[in-house]
Amino acid sequence: MIPSVLPTYARAPLTFVKGEGSWLIEADGRRFLDLGAGIAVNALGHAHPALVKALTDQAQALWHTSNLYHIPQQQALADKLVEATFADTVFFTNSGTESCELAVKMTRKHFFEAGQPERVEIITFEGSFHGRSSAGISAAGSEKMTKGFGPLLPGFVHLPWNDHDALTAAITDKTAAILIEPVQGEGGIRPLPDQCLKGLRDLCDEHGLLLILDEVQCGMGRTGRLFAHEWAGIEPDIMMVAKGIGGGFPLGAVLATEHAASGMTAGTHGSTYGGNPLGCAVGCAVMDHVADPAFLAQVNRTAGLLRQGLEGLVASHPEVFDSVRGTGLMLGLKCKAPNTDVLTAAYDALLITVPAADNVLRLLPPLTISEEEVAEALKRLDTAARQVSAA
Ligand SMILES: *Cc1c(COP(=O)(O)O)cnc(C)c1O
């Protein structure tokens, strides 16, 4: 008989009942150190007092009105995002995949209104992940996600990762945009080198294409800058955001320049919940922390410590680990042993990590993780690695 919850997830035998900062407490009382942060969502850790206050204050005032009316918390969060980024305008969604939907619609509408309706194609890359909606899986195009769900949304051109010749050959008069994650998350923590991101920007400028960045996982301070593309010194035309922006409240956003968003006039897109008072009150509190240069400086310090420790760990367990990859607090351990064995051994050592493709174990701690907690996490990873070697 089918379970009452649709069985689409392979869940670990763990049930968490409480969270405190970087810690998750299991139903049996065990305290796990959380290097997963709900897949890069709990940017300020669990039960951060500022987020609890923002949520409960708003809950007592007003939960939801719909976008038929003005929403001051939404306006405030949009103003903060516009102030802190390349963007001129913001649309709020409830998830990353909804942000992908709008990025695709906005791109096509832009060229349609500009009198180039034939420009519908969006170039994407192998190993990417843009969510599980029909546009999201069509954009990523992997067999694993798309099999049996056809017909897929047409208009995506899938290219290998890191193949410049394939890229230039793929651009035609039908091309509208290039869509890419500055750091692939699900694909195995693969950062795009800064010079490649610059190269993509140049290519888009040369051919009049829009550059769409999916910063759902790598954005909101995760790499040590507010958004990952800042490291390369370039700006996108459209950016997808979600995960960290709500700190655990379901919230996403599409940020865009006035030029890219030019087709999105009244009535062209909408969402019942997107940008609702509760989500945006929390989002404002998250932004106030994460956009603070002192906060980002601390992220870079703890990221440096974690990275250094991981390099040492790889050196002392060469039979378990191959290498460290990633940037900021978006790090991956490329494993030699099956990453799921390391994941399970880490559970035994009371440490939460997240698997990714390419036999990588992801480390995505809350951005608020302390230096002591980083040291403790490294100790627990060492215990896990010993257990895997001994098996
Ligand atoms: C998680 C993720 C998404 C999808 O977000 P959902 O909120 O699960 O819909 C899209 N893109 C990237 C890069 C992601 O990591």
The ligand as a Tripos MOL2 file, in Angstrom:
@<TRIPOS>MOLECULE
LIG
   15    15     1     0     0
SMALL
NO_CHARGES

@<TRIPOS>ATOM
      1 C1         17.4050   23.9980   -4.5450 C.3       1 LIG1
      2 C2         17.6940   24.6130   -5.8560 C.ar      1 LIG1
      3 C3         16.6680   24.9610   -6.7450 C.ar      1 LIG1
      4 C4         15.2180   24.6090   -6.4880 C.3       1 LIG1
      5 O1         14.7180   25.2330   -5.3550 O.3       1 LIG1
      6 P1         13.3620   24.6610   -4.6940 P.3       1 LIG1
      7 O2         13.0900   25.6610   -3.6030 O.co2     1 LIG1
      8 O3         13.6450   23.2950   -4.2160 O.co2     1 LIG1
      9 O4         12.3260   24.6990   -5.7480 O.co2     1 LIG1
     10 C5         17.0040   25.5970   -7.9180 C.ar      1 LIG1
     11 N1         18.2810   25.8830   -8.2110 N.ar      1 LIG1
     12 C6         19.2950   25.5750   -7.3860 C.ar      1 LIG1
     13 C7         20.6870   25.9360   -7.7490 C.3       1 LIG1
     14 C8         19.0430   24.9140   -6.1880 C.ar      1 LIG1
     15 O5         20.0440   24.5760   -5.3650 O.3       1 LIG1
@<TRIPOS>BOND
     1     1     2 1
     2     2     3 ar
     3     2    14 ar
     4     3     4 1
     5     3    10 ar
     6     4     5 1
     7     5     6 1
     8     6     7 2
     9     6     8 1
    10     6     9 1
    11    10    11 ar
    12    11    12 ar
    13    12    13 1
    14    12    14 ar
    15    14    15 1
@<TRIPOS>SUBSTRUCTURE
     1 LIG1         1 GROUP 0 **** ****
